Amino acid sequence: MSRNHQITFHPEPENQIENSFQEAMYVCQINRDKLTYFCSEHKELCCIKCALMDHTKCEELLSADDPVSDVTDRYDFKHVLENFDVLKKMFVLLIDNRMKTLETIQQQKLDTIKSIKDWSSLIKEQVDKLETTTIHNLEQICKNKTIIISDQVVECKSAIAAIETSETMHVESTKSDCKGNLLVTLIKLSQQLLKYLRKHDEIENRSLRIKTGFQRNKNLEEAIQNLESLGKVSSETSRIPKVLPYCLLKGTFMTPSRVQRSSTFTLNAKIHGDERECTITSGVCLPDKRLVLYDEENRKIKLFDKCFHFLSHLDLYSTSNICIVDEMTVALHCSYTMHLVSVTDSLKEERSIEKQHACRGVASYKQNLMVCGSRDSIVIYDSSHEVSKTFRLLNSQSNGCYFYQPRWAKD
């Protein structure tokens, strides 16, 4: 009685076929031993235990390595190798095509965003021109109609005065002629008024279409703003939404050049890599309109350009407000250390100065730095960061010296 055997393969942890086959492990399904012999009578492989139990009477028991010793020279084996080489080349080609497709899609996305921004700018310009032209035409039409009506009223008054004069100076026939002229004048006036009313209705319809166009333009700008991935700046104005050169993180800001149009801005200061909630405790606006903010929860200084796009950040712990030293440097402190940070296209700690007193706040005046030291003193440092003057409070019952800055809102 013969036993059923099956050849099983044990692949490596990473089952990858490259230039050669992995070595096949022949295992008996009954005894879980290696298949050592090949029975020519039963045409099957067997282990040592199976040979002792079931193949004792078999005359031809060969070594299991003999039937497969020349397998690499067989046509089927070579054909399989060729197929694997073809599959490998096809996989490489598929990977290359996939990478090229991803690059093409990325480029198309960038081109689409650029096209949308260009069209948005063009639409803004055209809408501004259309609005200016329409308002000018409306004012001109109203002015012309007012002049025409005034002239016609003067003519009517003159005709009425002529009729009154003719009643006393002329006969009844002359009265009827004047009344006829007055009637003709009144008919002409009524016709012109009717035309004016029709034009007024047309102007109202045109204004309604313009307002609808303004609303569509606003919706388009909101859709474009939603495409931004790094931060967002939104504005609401009484006319067409436009990005203005300044913003605050909280409250309403009136630009000096356009006081009549107030705008409220919201800047999302949270960046990639923030592990906690973004809490802005202080910030300054540099002379070139860039914005430097300090995130207390994440212990980061963040730099934004004048269009409110995120540029860089610096990991630094601080317990005070940010102070502008010059156009390219800001100062802040922690405990007994003063930090000077240079602001270029990125943020870099330029210098760290150890103080002999605690730092409770910092402010600058010209090239001098004023630091709240102890609870009753203010220390002034010159441009070389040496102590220039020290002021102390005489009232011992006061709460001490502090430099305050308004609390900034969370994002």
ZIZI-V948434 format. One record per pair of residues at least 12 apart in sequence whose C-alpha atoms are under 7 Angstrom apart, sorted by sequence separation. I is the first residue (numbers start at 0). J is the second residue. D is the distance in Angstrom with one decimal. If there is no record, write none. Layout:
# ZIZI-V948434
I:J:D / I:J:D
This chain:
# ZIZI-V948434
34:46:4.3 / 35:47:6.5 / 162:174:6.6 / 251:263:4.9 / 281:293:5.5 / 290:302:5.9 / 291:303:6.5 / 300:312:5.4 / 301:313:6.7 / 319:331:6.2 / 328:340:5.6 / 329:341:6.6 / 338:350:6.1 / 339:351:6.3 / 358:370:6.4 / 359:371:5.0 / 367:379:6.7 / 368:380:5.1 / 377:389:5.7 / 378:390:6.5 / 33:46:5.8 / 250:263:6.7 / 279:292:6.6 / 280:293:6.1 / 290:303:5.1 / 299:312:6.4 / 300:313:5.1 / 319:332:6.1 / 328:341:4.5 / 338:351:4.7 / 358:371:5.7 / 359:372:6.1 / 367:380:5.6 / 368:381:6.6 / 376:389:6.8 / 377:390:5.1 / 9:23:7.0 / 32:46:6.1 / 279:293:5.6 / 280:294:6.4 / 289:303:5.8 / 290:304:6.3 / 299:313:5.5 / 300:314:6.5 / 317:331:6.6 / 318:332:6.5 / 319:333:7.0 / 327:341:5.7 / 328:342:5.7 / 337:351:5.7 / 338:352:6.4 / 358:372:5.1 / 367:381:4.7 / 376:390:5.4 / 377:391:6.5 / 8:23:5.5 / 9:24:6.3 / 162:177:5.7 / 279:294:4.6 / 280:295:6.2 / 289:304:4.5 / 299:314:4.6 / 300:315:6.7 / 317:332:5.5 / 318:333:5.2 / 327:342:5.0 / 336:351:6.7 / 337:352:5.0 / 357:372:5.2 / 366:381:6.6 / 367:382:5.8 / 376:391:4.2 / 8:24:5.6 / 162:178:6.9 / 248:264:7.0 / 278:294:5.3 / 279:295:6.3 / 289:305:4.7 / 298:314:6.1 / 299:315:5.5 / 317:333:4.7 / 327:343:6.6 / 336:352:5.6 / 337:353:6.3 / 356:372:5.7 / 357:373:6.1 / 366:382:5.4 / 375:391:5.4 / 376:392:6.3 / 7:24:6.7 / 40:57:6.9 / 247:264:6.4 / 248:265:5.8 / 277:294:6.1 / 278:295:5.8 / 288:305:5.1 / 298:315:5.7 / 316:333:6.8 / 336:353:4.6 / 356:373:6.8 / 375:392:5.1 / 7:25:6.2 / 27:45:6.8 / 246:264:5.8 / 248:266:5.9 / 278:296:5.8 / 298:316:5.1 / 335:353:6.0 / 336:354:5.8 / 6:25:5.5 / 7:26:6.5 / 27:46:6.3 / 44:63:6.9 / 277:296:6.3 / 335:354:5.3 / 6:26:6.5 / 39:59:5.7 / 276:296:6.5 / 277:297:6.8 / 335:355:6.9 / 38:59:6.1 / 39:60:6.6 / 275:296:6.3 / 335:356:6.1 / 5:27:7.0 / 38:60:4.8 / 217:239:6.9 / 275:297:6.0 / 335:357:4.8 / 4:27:6.1 / 5:28:6.6 / 37:60:5.6 / 38:61:6.5 / 158:181:6.2 / 217:240:6.6 / 237:260:6.7 / 274:297:6.8 / 334:357:5.6 / 335:358:5.8 / 4:28:6.1 / 36:60:6.1 / 37:61:5.0 / 236:260:6.6 / 273:297:6.2 / 334:358:5.5 / 375:399:5.0 / 376:400:6.7 / 36:61:5.5 / 37:62:6.0 / 236:261:6.7 / 333:358:6.8 / 374:399:4.3 / 375:400:5.8 / 36:62:4.7 / 37:63:5.2 / 213:239:6.9 / 236:262:5.6 / 332:358:6.6 / 374:400:5.5 / 35:62:6.2 / 36:63:4.6 / 235:262:5.8 / 35:63:5.1 / 234:262:6.1 / 235:263:6.4 / 34:63:6.9 / 234:263:5.8 / 371:400:6.2 / 234:264:5.4 / 331:361:6.8 / 371:401:6.2 / 233:264:5.7 / 232:264:6.5 / 233:265:6.1 / 232:265:5.9 / 313:346:5.9 / 232:266:5.5 / 311:345:5.2 / 312:346:6.2 / 313:347:6.9 / 231:266:6.0 / 310:345:6.7 / 311:346:6.4 / 230:266:6.8 / 231:267:5.9 / 230:267:5.3 / 230:268:6.6 / 283:321:6.6 / 281:320:5.2 / 282:321:5.8 / 322:361:6.5 / 324:363:6.1 / 4:44:6.9 / 281:321:6.0 / 286:326:6.4 / 319:359:6.8 / 320:360:6.7 / 322:362:5.6 / 323:363:6.8 / 285:326:6.6 / 319:360:5.5 / 320:361:6.9 / 322:363:6.6 / 360:401:6.2 / 361:402:6.7 / 324:366:7.0 / 359:401:6.4 / 360:402:5.1 / 1:53:6.6 / 0:53:6.7 / 244:305:6.6 / 232:307:6.9 / 230:308:6.3 / 229:308:6.5 / 230:309:6.8 / 229:309:6.4 / 320:404:6.7 / 280:406:5.9 / 281:407:6.3 / 280:407:5.3 / 279:407:5.5 / 279:408:6.2 / 278:408:7.0 / 279:409:5.9 / 278:409:4.7 / 277:409:6.1 / 278:410:6.8 / 277:410:6.0 / 269:410:6.9 / 268:410:6.1 / 267:410:5.4 / 249:407:6.9 / 248:407:6.8 / 249:408:6.0 / 248:408:6.5
